[in-house]
Amino acid sequence: MEAAVTRTRSDSAQARERSRSAQSDLSCLMCGRTVGYVIENRVFHRTGCTGQIRIEHGMLRCCQCSGTLYREPASALMSR
């Protein structure tokens, strides 16, 4: 998965990014949290998360529990 990790700065900036049509949600296999979104092949970290998404051994890791992240189709609210 080739994607740049970008941390959003504010809720309004995040809302603007989401309005561009999210391709998929990033969720954790271990804890089930949705920690980010993929929009136009870029990863945007959710504002509510306190840690940072990390890349370990070529895989994206959860900001909360360090679990492996996976992409799933964007939820109905995100895909527009």
QUIJOCOR-V819855 format. One record per backbone hydrogen bond with DSSP energy under -1.0 kcal/mol. CO is the residue of the C=O (numbers start at 1). NH is the residue of the N-H. E is the energy in kcal/mol with one decimal. If there is no record, write none. Layout:
co=CO nh=NH e=E
co=CO nh=NH e=E
This chain:
co=4 nh=43 e=-3.4
co=6 nh=45 e=-1.9
co=10 nh=14 e=-2.3
co=11 nh=15 e=-2.3
co=12 nh=16 e=-2.0
co=13 nh=17 e=-2.1
co=14 nh=18 e=-2.5
co=15 nh=19 e=-1.7
co=17 nh=20 e=-1.4
co=18 nh=21 e=-1.5
co=23 nh=74 e=-1.1
co=24 nh=38 e=-3.0
co=25 nh=72 e=-2.0
co=26 nh=35 e=-2.1
co=26 nh=36 e=-1.2
co=27 nh=70 e=-2.8
co=28 nh=32 e=-1.0
co=33 nh=28 e=-2.0
co=35 nh=46 e=-2.6
co=36 nh=26 e=-2.8
co=37 nh=44 e=-3.1
co=38 nh=23 e=-2.9
co=38 nh=24 e=-1.4
co=39 nh=42 e=-1.3
co=42 nh=39 e=-2.6
co=43 nh=6 e=-3.1
co=44 nh=37 e=-2.2
co=46 nh=49 e=-1.1
co=54 nh=61 e=-3.1
co=56 nh=59 e=-2.1
co=59 nh=56 e=-2.8
co=60 nh=69 e=-2.1
co=61 nh=54 e=-1.2
co=67 nh=62 e=-2.9
co=68 nh=29 e=-2.8
co=70 nh=27 e=-2.5
co=72 nh=25 e=-2.5
co=75 nh=78 e=-1.1
co=75 nh=79 e=-2.3
co=78 nh=22 e=-1.2
co=78 nh=80 e=-1.3
